[in-house]
Amino acid sequence: MSLEDGIIKPGEAMTFKTGLKVCMNEDECLYVLSRSSQGYKYNVCLMNSVGLIDSDFYNNPSNEGHFSVRLVNFGTDDFIVKRGDKIAQGVFSKYLTIDDEEDIEGERTGGLGSTGR
């Protein structure tokens, strides 16, 4: 759900705060997906196609774990978002790791885009 109003012009993208943060077990993640109707009816989708929120994103010092949604408008008309509009959907999932997965040394605190650094 969006915490703010916005108008996404054709060919442009905009980031919307959701005010949401999720607390998960270490073997869980949240996939953030476009709403079907936005893509089908309005040609609007998530900028990165699928967002992946790891369990260590929660209470991260750089963002306190709050996540945003960046939408892009591939259509020909303005896409209007009002405060309270549903702008994405999420799916929680458990995941497995490989047997020789490297242990993470220390706590990751990089926030958005920090995996693999």
N, CA, C and O atoms as a GROMACS GRO file, in nm:
protein
  468
    1MET      N    1   0.085  -0.116   0.000
    1MET     CA    2   0.000   0.000   0.000
    1MET      C    3   0.090   0.123   0.000
    1MET      O    4   0.191   0.127   0.070
    2SER      N    5   0.053   0.223  -0.079
    2SER     CA    6   0.132   0.344  -0.087
    2SER      C    7   0.100   0.440   0.026
    2SER      O    8  -0.017   0.458   0.063
    3LEU      N    9   0.203   0.501   0.081
    3LEU     CA   10   0.184   0.604   0.184
    3LEU      C   11   0.173   0.743   0.125
    3LEU      O   12   0.154   0.841   0.197
    4GLU      N   13   0.186   0.751  -0.009
    4GLU     CA   14   0.188   0.883  -0.071
    4GLU      C   15   0.123   0.883  -0.208
    4GLU      O   16   0.110   0.779  -0.273
    5ASP      N   17   0.083   1.002  -0.250
    5ASP     CA   18   0.026   1.022  -0.383
    5ASP      C   19   0.139   1.038  -0.484
    5ASP      O   20   0.250   1.078  -0.449
    6GLY      N   21   0.111   1.007  -0.609
    6GLY     CA   22   0.208   1.030  -0.715
    6GLY      C   23   0.148   1.008  -0.851
    6GLY      O   24   0.048   0.937  -0.866
    7ILE      N   25   0.208   1.069  -0.951
    7ILE     CA   26   0.168   1.049  -1.091
    7ILE      C   27   0.290   1.004  -1.167
    7ILE      O   28   0.392   1.074  -1.172
    8ILE      N   29   0.281   0.886  -1.227
    8ILE     CA   30   0.392   0.833  -1.306
    8ILE      C   31   0.360   0.860  -1.453
    8ILE      O   32   0.265   0.804  -1.508
    9LYS      N   33   0.438   0.945  -1.515
    9LYS     CA   34   0.423   0.978  -1.656
    9LYS      C   35   0.470   0.860  -1.742
    9LYS      O   36   0.552   0.781  -1.696
   10PRO      N   37   0.418   0.848  -1.864
   10PRO     CA   38   0.465   0.741  -1.953
   10PRO      C   39   0.618   0.746  -1.969
   10PRO      O   40   0.676   0.853  -1.991
   11GLY      N   41   0.680   0.629  -1.958
   11GLY     CA   42   0.824   0.619  -1.973
   11GLY      C   43   0.903   0.657  -1.848
   11GLY      O   44   1.026   0.655  -1.851
   12GLU      N   45   0.834   0.690  -1.741
   12GLU     CA   46   0.903   0.730  -1.618
   12GLU      C   47   0.878   0.630  -1.507
   12GLU      O   48   0.792   0.543  -1.518
   13ALA      N   49   0.954   0.645  -1.399
   13ALA     CA   50   0.941   0.558  -1.282
   13ALA      C   51   0.933   0.645  -1.157
   13ALA      O   52   0.978   0.759  -1.156
   14MET      N   53   0.874   0.589  -1.053
   14MET     CA   54   0.862   0.661  -0.927
   14MET      C   55   0.865   0.561  -0.812
   14MET      O   56   0.813   0.450  -0.823
   15THR      N   57   0.928   0.602  -0.703
   15THR     CA   58   0.937   0.519  -0.583
   15THR      C   59   0.833   0.564  -0.482
   15THR      O   60   0.816   0.683  -0.457
   16PHE      N   61   0.764   0.465  -0.424
   16PHE     CA   62   0.659   0.493  -0.326
   16PHE      C   63   0.693   0.425  -0.195
   16PHE      O   64   0.726   0.306  -0.192
   17LYS      N   65   0.686   0.500  -0.087
   17LYS     CA   66   0.704   0.443   0.046
   17LYS      C   67   0.581   0.360   0.081
   17LYS      O   68   0.468   0.397   0.046
   18THR      N   69   0.604   0.248   0.150
   18THR     CA   70   0.492   0.163   0.191
   18THR      C   71   0.467   0.170   0.342
   18THR      O   72   0.356   0.141   0.388
   19GLY      N   73   0.568   0.207   0.417
   19GLY     CA   74   0.555   0.208   0.562
   19GLY      C   75   0.556   0.068   0.621
   19GLY      O   76   0.528   0.050   0.739
   20LEU      N   77   0.587  -0.031   0.539
   20LEU     CA   78   0.586  -0.171   0.582
   20LEU      C   79   0.728  -0.220   0.607
   20LEU      O   80   0.822  -0.181   0.538
   21LYS      N   81   0.741  -0.304   0.707
   21LYS     CA   82   0.864  -0.379   0.726
   21LYS      C   83   0.824  -0.517   0.776
   21LYS      O   84   0.720  -0.533   0.839
   22VAL      N   85   0.907  -0.615   0.747
   22VAL     CA   86   0.871  -0.753   0.779
   22VAL      C   87   0.982  -0.818   0.860
   22VAL      O   88   1.101  -0.798   0.833
   23CYS      N   89   0.942  -0.894   0.959
   23CYS     CA   90   1.034  -0.971   1.042
   23CYS      C   91   1.017  -1.118   1.003
   23CYS      O   92   0.907  -1.173   1.010
   24MET      N   93   1.127  -1.180   0.961
   24MET     CA   94   1.121  -1.318   0.914
   24MET      C   95   1.229  -1.400   0.980
   24MET      O   96   1.326  -1.346   1.034
   25ASN      N   97   1.213  -1.531   0.975
   25ASN     CA   98   1.318  -1.623   1.018
   25ASN      C   99   1.434  -1.616   0.919
   25ASN      O  100   1.418  -1.567   0.807
   26GLU      N  101   1.551  -1.665   0.959
   26GLU     CA  102   1.670  -1.658   0.874
   26GLU      C  103   1.654  -1.731   0.741
   26GLU      O  104   1.719  -1.695   0.643
   27ASP      N  105   1.569  -1.833   0.737
   27ASP     CA  106   1.552  -1.912   0.614
   27ASP      C  107   1.428  -1.870   0.536
   27ASP      O  108   1.370  -1.950   0.463
   28GLU      N  109   1.387  -1.746   0.551
   28GLU     CA  110   1.268  -1.694   0.482
   28GLU      C  111   1.302  -1.564   0.410
   28GLU      O  112   1.397  -1.494   0.445
   29CYS      N  113   1.223  -1.536   0.307
   29CYS     CA  114   1.237  -1.410   0.234
   29CYS      C  115   1.098  -1.367   0.188
   29CYS      O  116   1.002  -1.443   0.194
   30LEU      N  117   1.090  -1.245   0.142
   30LEU     CA  118   0.966  -1.191   0.088
   30LEU      C  119   0.990  -1.152  -0.057
   30LEU      O  120   1.078  -1.070  -0.085
   31TYR      N  121   0.912  -1.209  -0.148
   31TYR     CA  122   0.913  -1.166  -0.287
   31TYR      C  123   0.809  -1.057  -0.302
   31TYR      O  124   0.693  -1.075  -0.264
   32VAL      N  125   0.849  -0.943  -0.357
   32VAL     CA  126   0.755  -0.833  -0.385
   32VAL      C  127   0.729  -0.836  -0.535
   32VAL      O  128   0.822  -0.828  -0.615
   33LEU      N  129   0.602  -0.846  -0.571
   33LEU     CA  130   0.562  -0.865  -0.710
   33LEU      C  131   0.465  -0.756  -0.755
   33LEU      O  132   0.397  -0.693  -0.674
   34SER      N  133   0.461  -0.734  -0.885
   34SER     CA  134   0.362  -0.642  -0.942
   34SER      C  135   0.223  -0.699  -0.924
   34SER      O  136   0.203  -0.821  -0.924
   35ARG      N  137   0.127  -0.611  -0.909
   35ARG     CA  138  -0.012  -0.655  -0.909
   35ARG      C  139  -0.051  -0.685  -1.054
   35ARG      O  140  -0.018  -0.608  -1.144
   36SER      N  141  -0.120  -0.794  -1.076
   36SER     CA  142  -0.156  -0.838  -1.212
   36SER      C  143  -0.231  -0.729  -1.288
   36SER      O  144  -0.205  -0.706  -1.405
   37SER      N  145  -0.325  -0.665  -1.220
   37SER     CA  146  -0.408  -0.565  -1.288
   37SER      C  147  -0.327  -0.445  -1.336
   37SER      O  148  -0.359  -0.388  -1.440
   38GLN      N  149  -0.224  -0.407  -1.262
   38GLN     CA  150  -0.144  -0.291  -1.304
   38GLN      C  151  -0.075  -0.318  -1.437
   38GLN      O  152  -0.076  -0.234  -1.526
   39GLY      N  153  -0.015  -0.435  -1.448
   39GLY     CA  154   0.054  -0.470  -1.572
   39GLY      C  155  -0.043  -0.493  -1.687
   39GLY      O  156  -0.021  -0.445  -1.799
   40TYR      N  157  -0.148  -0.565  -1.659
   40TYR     CA  158  -0.243  -0.603  -1.764
   40TYR      C  159  -0.325  -0.485  -1.815
   40TYR      O  160  -0.341  -0.468  -1.936
   41LYS      N  161  -0.375  -0.405  -1.725
   41LYS     CA  162  -0.464  -0.294  -1.764
   41LYS      C  163  -0.390  -0.164  -1.795
   41LYS      O  164  -0.435  -0.086  -1.880
   42TYR      N  165  -0.276  -0.139  -1.725
   42TYR     CA  166  -0.214  -0.007  -1.733
   42TYR      C  167  -0.069  -0.007  -1.779
   42TYR      O  168  -0.009   0.100  -1.792
   43ASN      N  169  -0.011  -0.123  -1.805
   43ASN     CA  170   0.129  -0.134  -1.847
   43ASN      C  171   0.225  -0.074  -1.743
   43ASN      O  172   0.324  -0.011  -1.779
   44VAL      N  173   0.194  -0.096  -1.616
   44VAL     CA  174   0.277  -0.048  -1.506
   44VAL      C  175   0.324  -0.169  -1.426
   44VAL      O  176   0.244  -0.257  -1.393
   45CYS      N  177   0.454  -0.175  -1.396
   45CYS     CA  178   0.507  -0.288  -1.320
   45CYS      C  179   0.622  -0.242  -1.231
   45CYS      O  180   0.665  -0.127  -1.237
   46LEU      N  181   0.671  -0.334  -1.149
   46LEU     CA  182   0.787  -0.305  -1.067
   46LEU      C  183   0.908  -0.281  -1.156
   46LEU      O  184   0.927  -0.350  -1.257
   47MET      N  185   0.987  -0.186  -1.120
   47MET     CA  186   1.106  -0.150  -1.199
   47MET      C  187   1.202  -0.268  -1.212
   47MET      O  188   1.260  -0.289  -1.319
   48ASN      N  189   1.219  -0.346  -1.105
   48ASN     CA  190   1.313  -0.459  -1.107
   48ASN      C  191   1.242  -0.593  -1.127
   48ASN      O  192   1.300  -0.698  -1.098
   49SER      N  193   1.121  -0.591  -1.176
   49SER     CA  194   1.041  -0.710  -1.204
   49SER      C  195   0.997  -0.783  -1.078
   49SER      O  196   0.878  -0.802  -1.056
   50VAL      N  197   1.092  -0.824  -0.996
   50VAL     CA  198   1.063  -0.893  -0.869
   50VAL      C  199   1.158  -0.837  -0.764
   50VAL      O  200   1.279  -0.833  -0.784
   51GLY      N  201   1.102  -0.794  -0.652
   51GLY     CA  202   1.184  -0.751  -0.541
   51GLY      C  203   1.204  -0.867  -0.446
   51GLY      O  204   1.114  -0.948  -0.426
   52LEU      N  205   1.322  -0.876  -0.387
   52LEU     CA  206   1.352  -0.983  -0.292
   52LEU      C  207   1.402  -0.918  -0.164
   52LEU      O  208   1.504  -0.850  -0.163
   53ILE      N  209   1.329  -0.940  -0.056
   53ILE     CA  210   1.367  -0.884   0.073
   53ILE      C  211   1.416  -0.997   0.162
   53ILE      O  212   1.340  -1.089   0.195
   54ASP      N  213   1.542  -0.989   0.200
   54ASP     CA  214   1.604  -1.089   0.287
   54ASP      C  215   1.565  -1.063   0.432
   54ASP      O  216   1.522  -0.953   0.466
   55SER      N  217   1.580  -1.165   0.515
   55SER     CA  218   1.543  -1.152   0.655
   55SER      C  219   1.626  -1.047   0.729
   55SER      O  220   1.578  -0.988   0.825
   56ASP      N  221   1.750  -1.022   0.685
   56ASP     CA  222   1.834  -0.925   0.755
   56ASP      C  223   1.804  -0.780   0.716
   56ASP      O  224   1.871  -0.688   0.762
   57PHE      N  225   1.705  -0.761   0.631
   57PHE     CA  226   1.663  -0.625   0.593
   57PHE      C  227   1.587  -0.559   0.709
   57PHE      O  228   1.584  -0.436   0.721
   58TYR      N  229   1.525  -0.641   0.792
   58TYR     CA  230   1.445  -0.593   0.905
   58TYR      C  231   1.533  -0.516   1.004
   58TYR      O  232   1.638  -0.565   1.046
   59ASN      N  233   1.490  -0.397   1.040
   59ASN     CA  234   1.562  -0.309   1.133
   59ASN      C  235   1.704  -0.278   1.091
   59ASN      O  236   1.791  -0.256   1.175
   60ASN      N  237   1.728  -0.277   0.960
   60ASN     CA  238   1.857  -0.240   0.906
   60ASN      C  239   1.884  -0.093   0.940
   60ASN      O  240   1.794  -0.010   0.926
   61PRO      N  241   2.006  -0.058   0.983
   61PRO     CA  242   2.035   0.080   1.024
   61PRO      C  243   2.008   0.185   0.915
   61PRO      O  244   1.976   0.299   0.946
   62SER      N  245   2.022   0.147   0.788
   62SER     CA  246   2.006   0.246   0.681
   62SER      C  247   1.860   0.276   0.649
   62SER      O  248   1.831   0.378   0.586
   63ASN      N  249   1.767   0.189   0.691
   63ASN     CA  250   1.627   0.212   0.654
   63ASN      C  251   1.528   0.158   0.756
   63ASN      O  252   1.407   0.162   0.734
   64GLU      N  253   1.577   0.108   0.866
   64GLU     CA  254   1.496   0.047   0.971
   64GLU      C  255   1.410  -0.068   0.920
   64GLU      O  256   1.318  -0.113   0.990
   65GLY      N  257   1.437  -0.117   0.800
   65GLY     CA  258   1.364  -0.230   0.745
   65GLY      C  259   1.241  -0.192   0.665
   65GLY      O  260   1.174  -0.279   0.609
   66HIS      N  261   1.210  -0.063   0.658
   66HIS     CA  262   1.096  -0.020   0.577
   66HIS      C  263   1.132  -0.036   0.430
   66HIS      O  264   1.240   0.003   0.387
   67PHE      N  265   1.041  -0.094   0.353
   67PHE     CA  266   1.072  -0.108   0.212
   67PHE      C  267   0.979  -0.024   0.126
   67PHE      O  268   0.864   0.003   0.162
   68SER      N  269   1.032   0.016   0.012
   68SER     CA  270   0.959   0.097  -0.084
   68SER      C  271   0.934   0.015  -0.209
   68SER      O  272   0.992  -0.092  -0.227
   69VAL      N  273   0.849   0.066  -0.296
   69VAL     CA  274   0.818   0.000  -0.422
   69VAL      C  275   0.842   0.101  -0.534
   69VAL      O  276   0.788   0.212  -0.532
   70ARG      N  277   0.924   0.062  -0.631
   70ARG     CA  278   0.950   0.150  -0.747
   70ARG      C  279   0.873   0.095  -0.866
   70ARG      O  280   0.895  -0.018  -0.910
   71LEU      N  281   0.783   0.177  -0.918
   71LEU     CA  282   0.700   0.139  -1.032
   71LEU      C  283   0.746   0.214  -1.157
   71LEU      O  284   0.791   0.328  -1.150
   72VAL      N  285   0.733   0.148  -1.272
   72VAL     CA  286   0.765   0.210  -1.400
   72VAL      C  287   0.641   0.201  -1.489
   72VAL      O  288   0.570   0.101  -1.489
   73ASN      N  289   0.618   0.307  -1.565
   73ASN     CA  290   0.501   0.317  -1.653
   73ASN      C  291   0.544   0.295  -1.798
   73ASN      O  292   0.606   0.382  -1.858
   74PHE      N  293   0.511   0.179  -1.852
   74PHE     CA  294   0.540   0.148  -1.992
   74PHE      C  295   0.423   0.185  -2.082
   74PHE      O  296   0.428   0.162  -2.203
   75GLY      N  297   0.317   0.240  -2.026
   75GLY     CA  298   0.197   0.274  -2.100
   75GLY      C  299   0.206   0.409  -2.169
   75GLY      O  300   0.312   0.470  -2.177
   76THR      N  301   0.092   0.454  -2.219
   76THR     CA  302   0.086   0.582  -2.289
   76THR      C  303   0.009   0.688  -2.210
   76THR      O  304   0.002   0.804  -2.252
   77ASP      N  305  -0.048   0.649  -2.097
   77ASP     CA  306  -0.123   0.742  -2.013
   77ASP      C  307  -0.056   0.755  -1.876
   77ASP      O  308   0.016   0.665  -1.831
   78ASP      N  309  -0.082   0.869  -1.810
   78ASP     CA  310  -0.034   0.886  -1.673
   78ASP      C  311  -0.095   0.776  -1.586
   78ASP      O  312  -0.209   0.735  -1.606
   79PHE      N  313  -0.017   0.728  -1.488
   79PHE     CA  314  -0.068   0.633  -1.391
   79PHE      C  315  -0.072   0.705  -1.257
   79PHE      O  316   0.031   0.749  -1.206
   80ILE      N  317  -0.190   0.716  -1.200
   80ILE     CA  318  -0.210   0.791  -1.078
   80ILE      C  319  -0.216   0.696  -0.959
   80ILE      O  320  -0.291   0.599  -0.958
   81VAL      N  321  -0.135   0.726  -0.858
   81VAL     CA  322  -0.134   0.650  -0.734
   81VAL      C  323  -0.181   0.744  -0.623
   81VAL      O  324  -0.129   0.854  -0.608
   82LYS      N  325  -0.278   0.699  -0.548
   82LYS     CA  326  -0.329   0.774  -0.434
   82LYS      C  327  -0.283   0.707  -0.306
   82LYS      O  328  -0.263   0.585  -0.303
   83ARG      N  329  -0.265   0.784  -0.202
   83ARG     CA  330  -0.230   0.729  -0.071
   83ARG      C  331  -0.332   0.621  -0.034
   83ARG      O  332  -0.452   0.644  -0.042
   84GLY      N  333  -0.282   0.504   0.005
   84GLY     CA  334  -0.369   0.392   0.041
   84GLY      C  335  -0.393   0.294  -0.072
   84GLY      O  336  -0.447   0.186  -0.049
   85ASP      N  337  -0.352   0.329  -0.196
   85ASP     CA  338  -0.368   0.236  -0.309
   85ASP      C  339  -0.277   0.115  -0.292
   85ASP      O  340  -0.165   0.126  -0.242
   86LYS      N  341  -0.326   0.000  -0.333
   86LYS     CA  342  -0.244  -0.122  -0.336
   86LYS      C  343  -0.155  -0.112  -0.459
   86LYS      O  344  -0.204  -0.096  -0.571
   87ILE      N  345  -0.024  -0.120  -0.439
   87ILE     CA  346   0.069  -0.099  -0.550
   87ILE      C  347   0.158  -0.220  -0.578
   87ILE      O  348   0.232  -0.221  -0.677
   88ALA      N  349   0.153  -0.321  -0.493
   88ALA     CA  350   0.234  -0.442  -0.512
   88ALA      C  351   0.173  -0.551  -0.426
   88ALA      O  352   0.079  -0.527  -0.349
   89GLN      N  353   0.227  -0.671  -0.440
   89GLN     CA  354   0.183  -0.782  -0.356
   89GLN      C  355   0.306  -0.862  -0.314
   89GLN      O  356   0.408  -0.862  -0.383
   90GLY      N  357   0.295  -0.930  -0.202
   90GLY     CA  358   0.409  -1.003  -0.151
   90GLY      C  359   0.379  -1.149  -0.128
   90GLY      O  360   0.266  -1.188  -0.100
   91VAL      N  361   0.484  -1.230  -0.141
   91VAL     CA  362   0.475  -1.373  -0.116
   91VAL      C  363   0.593  -1.412  -0.027
   91VAL      O  364   0.708  -1.392  -0.064
   92PHE      N  365   0.563  -1.466   0.090
   92PHE     CA  366   0.669  -1.515   0.178
   92PHE      C  367   0.709  -1.655   0.134
   92PHE      O  368   0.626  -1.734   0.089
   93SER      N  369   0.838  -1.684   0.146
   93SER     CA  370   0.888  -1.815   0.104
   93SER      C  371   1.004  -1.857   0.192
   93SER      O  372   1.087  -1.776   0.234
   94LYS      N  373   1.009  -1.987   0.220
   94LYS     CA  374   1.128  -2.045   0.283
   94LYS      C  375   1.226  -2.078   0.170
   94LYS      O  376   1.184  -2.098   0.056
   95TYR      N  377   1.353  -2.084   0.202
   95TYR     CA  378   1.450  -2.122   0.100
   95TYR      C  379   1.557  -2.211   0.161
   95TYR      O  380   1.574  -2.215   0.283
   96LEU      N  381   1.627  -2.280   0.075
   96LEU     CA  382   1.736  -2.370   0.115
   96LEU      C  383   1.868  -2.308   0.070
   96LEU      O  384   1.870  -2.222  -0.017
   97THR      N  385   1.977  -2.352   0.129
   97THR     CA  386   2.109  -2.311   0.084
   97THR      C  387   2.188  -2.436   0.046
   97THR      O  388   2.151  -2.547   0.084
   98ILE      N  389   2.295  -2.417  -0.027
   98ILE     CA  390   2.378  -2.530  -0.067
   98ILE      C  391   2.464  -2.575   0.050
   98ILE      O  392   2.487  -2.498   0.144
   99ASP      N  393   2.512  -2.698   0.045
   99ASP     CA  394   2.589  -2.755   0.155
   99ASP      C  395   2.714  -2.674   0.187
   99ASP      O  396   2.749  -2.658   0.304
  100ASP      N  397   2.782  -2.623   0.085
  100ASP     CA  398   2.907  -2.550   0.111
  100ASP      C  399   2.887  -2.398   0.107
  100ASP      O  400   2.978  -2.324   0.069
  101GLU      N  401   2.770  -2.354   0.145
  101GLU     CA  402   2.740  -2.211   0.154
  101GLU      C  403   2.840  -2.145   0.249
  101GLU      O  404   2.866  -2.196   0.357
  102GLU      N  405   2.895  -2.031   0.208
  102GLU     CA  406   2.989  -1.959   0.293
  102GLU      C  407   2.914  -1.895   0.408
  102GLU      O  408   2.807  -1.837   0.389
  103ASP      N  409   2.971  -1.904   0.527
  103ASP     CA  410   2.913  -1.838   0.642
  103ASP      C  411   2.928  -1.688   0.628
  103ASP      O  412   3.031  -1.639   0.580
  104ILE      N  413   2.827  -1.615   0.668
  104ILE     CA  414   2.834  -1.470   0.665
  104ILE      C  415   2.910  -1.425   0.788
  104ILE      O  416   2.872  -1.456   0.901
  105GLU      N  417   3.016  -1.353   0.765
  105GLU     CA  418   3.099  -1.302   0.875
  105GLU      C  419   3.041  -1.168   0.919
  105GLU      O  420   3.041  -1.073   0.841
  106GLY      N  421   2.994  -1.159   1.039
  106GLY     CA  422   2.938  -1.034   1.089
  106GLY      C  423   2.797  -1.011   1.037
  106GLY      O  424   2.740  -1.096   0.968
  107GLU      N  425   2.744  -0.900   1.072
  107GLU     CA  426   2.606  -0.866   1.034
  107GLU      C  427   2.606  -0.776   0.911
  107GLU      O  428   2.680  -0.678   0.906
  108ARG      N  429   2.523  -0.809   0.813
  108ARG     CA  430   2.509  -0.723   0.695
  108ARG      C  431   2.427  -0.602   0.734
  108ARG      O  432   2.322  -0.615   0.797
  109THR      N  433   2.474  -0.486   0.699
  109THR     CA  434   2.402  -0.364   0.734
  109THR      C  435   2.389  -0.269   0.616
  109THR      O  436   2.362  -0.150   0.634
  110GLY      N  437   2.408  -0.321   0.495
  110GLY     CA  438   2.409  -0.234   0.378
  110GLY      C  439   2.272  -0.194   0.327
  110GLY      O  440   2.261  -0.097   0.252
  111GLY      N  441   2.168  -0.267   0.365
  111GLY     CA  442   2.034  -0.232   0.316
  111GLY      C  443   2.014  -0.269   0.172
  111GLY      O  444   2.066  -0.372   0.126
  112LEU      N  445   1.939  -0.189   0.099
  112LEU     CA  446   1.902  -0.215  -0.039
  112LEU      C  447   2.025  -0.235  -0.127
  112LEU      O  448   2.113  -0.149  -0.132
  113GLY      N  449   2.032  -0.349  -0.194
  113GLY     CA  450   2.139  -0.377  -0.287
  113GLY      C  451   2.270  -0.420  -0.223
  113GLY      O  452   2.374  -0.413  -0.288
  114SER      N  453   2.267  -0.464  -0.099
  114SER     CA  454   2.393  -0.497  -0.030
  114SER      C  455   2.432  -0.644  -0.042
  114SER      O  456   2.544  -0.678  -0.006
  115THR      N  457   2.345  -0.731  -0.090
  115THR     CA  458   2.378  -0.872  -0.101
  115THR      C  459   2.496  -0.890  -0.197
  115THR      O  460   2.497  -0.832  -0.306
  116GLY      N  461   2.593  -0.969  -0.157
  116GLY     CA  462   2.706  -0.998  -0.243
  116GLY      C  463   2.822  -0.901  -0.228
  116GLY      O  464   2.922  -0.913  -0.299
  117ARG      N  465   2.809  -0.805  -0.138
  117ARG     CA  466   2.920  -0.710  -0.118
  117ARG      C  467   3.008  -0.757  -0.005
  117ARG      O  468   3.106  -0.690   0.027
   0.00000   0.00000   0.00000
